[in-house]
Amino acid sequence: MTRSAFATSVTRSLDPSPARKKSLRRMGRRTIQKKGSRTAVTAFDASQLGNWEQDVASLAGMLVHEVKNPLSTLNISSQLLLEELGDAESPRQQRTLRRLEMMKSEIQRIEHIISSFLQLTRPQQMQRDSVEVSRLVEDVISRNREAIELEGVSILFQPQETARVAGDEALLHQAILNLILNGCSAMPDGGELFIRVLESNYRGGDAVVIEVTDTGVGISQDAIPRIFRPYVSTTEGGTGLGLPTTLRIIRLHGGTILVESEEGQGSRFSVVLPTQGSSS
């Protein structure tokens, strides 16, 4: 596979600082076993988690009928009230306007959470395509690079020619984007995001690994097993649904996610996907 101009330019222009290179190399030594290597890494494997989807899915129907429809009515009503109020002149009208705008914003936020929850529990219809992983990761980065860099985060992408993966390209795109955004949220003051694709062995089978390493705040060892539960977030403003959704998608593809983190140094999320034709 020939590296694209995008991948080459990112690698050259966003090379980490010497201190960050040392940190990334240190984290790089603590990874799952690579082909030709005898070093195995201690990391949390999300395959240890139970299938909580069955438990939360039973709540989805109730949420649809009991919460979503009334919220839609409230959203429309708040919008109509804002239109009727028009330009606020008196201090009392201005206070009323601010409260209505806040109410409308919070209603929309709850609607977004419910929609994300329903997406999390809804049965997925998977397409079985032959996915070129490095090209897919590069596409996700190119579509979101500008917005990410505006937040002060630099991206270093290291592609590699690997075997293809059998899976749904749209779902894998969503999972990769979720992990990238998760890494960015761990760096509120900016930082560096190192993404690479490589081949590996996992539980006796060939696999393709997508590593997303950030230089953010890190996650405590006690919190790591809980981050894949719905509504558990270690970052301010997070919904706690991105990682559970990502894990669900990766499990649908017969894969898992490995996590390692050091508080104050950063975290690495490694998506492990069986190669096309290998046993899951």
Stockholm file with secondary structure:
# STOCKHOLM 1.0

chainA/1-280         MTRSAFATSVTRSLDPSPARKKSLRRMGRRTIQKKGSRTAVTAFDASQLGNWEQDVASLAGMLVHEVKNPLSTLNISSQLLLEELGDAESPRQQRTLRRLEMMKSEIQRIEHIISSFLQLTRPQQMQRDSVEVSRLVEDVISRNREAIELEGVSILFQPQETARVAGDEALLHQAILNLILNGCSAMPDGGELFIRVLESNYRGGDAVVIEVTDTGVGISQDAIPRIFRPYVSTTEGGTGLGLPTTLRIIRLHGGTILVESEEGQGSRFSVVLPTQGSSS
#=GR chainA/1-280 SS CCCCHHHHHHHHHTCCCHHHHHHHHHHHHSSSCCTTCCCCCCCEEGGGSCCTHHHHHHHHHHHIIIIIHHHHHHHHHHHHHHHHHCSCCSHHHHHHHHHHHHHHHHHHHHHHHHHHHHHHHSCCCCCCEEECHHHHHHHHHHHHHHHHHHTTEEEEEECCCCCCEEECHHHHHHHHHHHHHHHHHTCTTCEEEEEEEEEEEETTEEEEEEEEEECSSCCCTTTGGGTTSTTCCSSTTCCSCHHHHHHHHHHHTTCEEEEEEETTTEEEEEEEEECTTSCC
#=GC SS_cons         CCCCHHHHHHHHHTCCCHHHHHHHHHHHHSSSCCTTCCCCCCCEEGGGSCCTHHHHHHHHHHHIIIIIHHHHHHHHHHHHHHHHHCSCCSHHHHHHHHHHHHHHHHHHHHHHHHHHHHHHHSCCCCCCEEECHHHHHHHHHHHHHHHHHHTTEEEEEECCCCCCEEECHHHHHHHHHHHHHHHHHTCTTCEEEEEEEEEEEETTEEEEEEEEEECSSCCCTTTGGGTTSTTCCSSTTCCSCHHHHHHHHHHHTTCEEEEEEETTTEEEEEEEEECTTSCC
//
